[in-house]
Amino acid sequence: MLTQKQKNTPYIAVFKIHTGEEFIASVIDENSTHFIIKNPLCLVPTATGMQFAPLLMMGDSSKPIELNKPVVATTVPTGDLEANYESITTGIALPKKSAIITS
C-alpha cells in the first residue's frame, strides 16, 4: 500500500469528492481516515459570474467538519484562488506578489 506523508496543518487544499464536486477548505487536522476542515467553499454560477458559496448551506462551516477519506483528489490551490479564499474567510486582503524581476 502506498502511503503519503501528511502535511503540516493547517493548510489550504482543493478537494474533489466522489459526487464530482470540487471545493476549497482549510485543513486543520488529518489522519488516515478523515480530514478535519473549516470554511469549505465551492464555486457557483450567478448572473454576474462565478462566486464562492458555502459547501454546506445549512451548517456552520466555521466549525470543524469531518470529511471522510478517501476523496477522489486533493491538490494545492493556485495562488490567486488561495489569496481569494483567505480574503473571504479571514477578511484580510493580501497584497498581490510583485512580478518585477531583479538581477
C-alpha positions as CSV (number, residue, x, y, z in Angstrom):
1,M,0.0,0.0,0.0
2,L,1.3,3.4,-0.9
3,T,1.2,5.9,2.0
4,Q,1.6,9.6,1.6
5,K,3.3,11.8,4.2
6,Q,0.7,14.1,5.8
7,K,1.3,17.8,5.5
8,N,1.8,20.1,8.5
9,T,-1.5,21.6,9.5
10,P,-3.2,24.0,9.0
11,Y,-3.1,24.3,5.2
12,I,-5.4,25.2,2.4
13,A,-6.4,22.4,-0.1
14,V,-8.7,21.9,-3.0
15,F,-10.8,18.6,-2.9
16,K,-12.7,16.6,-5.4
17,I,-15.2,14.2,-3.9
18,H,-17.0,11.2,-5.4
19,T,-20.1,13.2,-6.4
20,G,-17.9,15.3,-8.7
21,E,-18.0,18.4,-6.6
22,E,-14.8,20.5,-6.1
23,F,-14.3,22.8,-3.1
24,I,-11.5,24.6,-1.3
25,A,-11.1,24.4,2.5
26,S,-8.7,24.9,5.4
27,V,-7.4,21.6,6.7
28,I,-6.9,21.9,10.4
29,D,-6.1,18.2,11.1
30,E,-5.8,15.0,9.2
31,N,-5.4,11.3,9.9
32,S,-5.7,8.0,8.0
33,T,-9.5,8.0,7.9
34,H,-10.5,11.7,7.5
35,F,-9.7,15.3,7.1
36,I,-10.9,17.9,9.7
37,I,-11.7,21.0,7.6
38,K,-13.1,24.5,8.2
39,N,-14.7,27.1,5.9
40,P,-15.3,24.8,2.8
41,L,-16.3,26.9,-0.2
42,C,-17.4,25.9,-3.7
43,L,-17.8,28.0,-6.8
44,V,-21.4,28.6,-8.0
45,P,-22.5,30.3,-11.2
46,T,-24.5,33.5,-10.7
47,A,-25.9,36.2,-13.0
48,T,-22.7,38.2,-12.5
49,G,-20.3,35.3,-12.9
50,M,-18.8,32.7,-10.6
51,Q,-18.8,33.3,-6.9
52,F,-17.9,31.4,-3.7
53,A,-20.7,29.8,-1.7
54,P,-20.6,27.6,1.5
55,L,-20.3,23.9,0.7
56,L,-22.8,23.1,3.5
57,M,-25.6,25.7,3.2
58,M,-27.4,24.7,6.4
59,G,-24.3,24.1,8.6
60,D,-21.9,26.3,10.4
61,S,-18.9,26.0,8.2
62,S,-16.7,27.9,10.6
63,K,-16.9,24.9,13.0
64,P,-14.8,21.9,12.3
65,I,-16.2,19.4,9.7
66,E,-15.2,15.8,9.3
67,L,-14.5,14.8,5.6
68,N,-14.1,11.1,5.3
69,K,-11.3,9.6,3.2
70,P,-10.8,8.5,0.5
71,V,-11.6,11.5,-1.6
72,V,-11.1,11.4,-5.4
73,A,-8.3,14.0,-5.4
74,T,-6.6,16.8,-3.4
75,T,-4.2,19.4,-4.5
76,V,-2.9,22.8,-3.6
77,P,-4.9,25.8,-4.9
78,T,-3.5,28.3,-7.4
79,G,-2.0,31.4,-5.9
80,D,-5.0,33.6,-6.9
81,L,-7.5,31.1,-5.6
82,E,-5.7,30.8,-2.3
83,A,-5.5,34.6,-1.9
84,N,-9.2,35.0,-2.7
85,Y,-10.1,32.2,-0.3
86,E,-8.0,33.7,2.5
87,S,-9.5,37.1,1.9
88,I,-13.1,35.8,2.1
89,T,-12.5,33.6,5.2
90,T,-10.4,36.0,7.2
91,G,-11.5,39.4,5.9
92,I,-7.9,40.3,5.3
93,A,-6.9,41.2,1.7
94,L,-3.4,40.1,0.9
95,P,-1.3,42.2,-1.4
96,K,-0.5,40.7,-4.8
97,K,3.0,39.3,-5.3
98,S,5.3,41.6,-7.3
99,A,6.1,40.4,-10.9
100,I,9.2,42.6,-11.0
101,I,12.3,40.5,-11.7
102,T,15.6,41.9,-10.4
103,S,19.0,40.5,-11.2
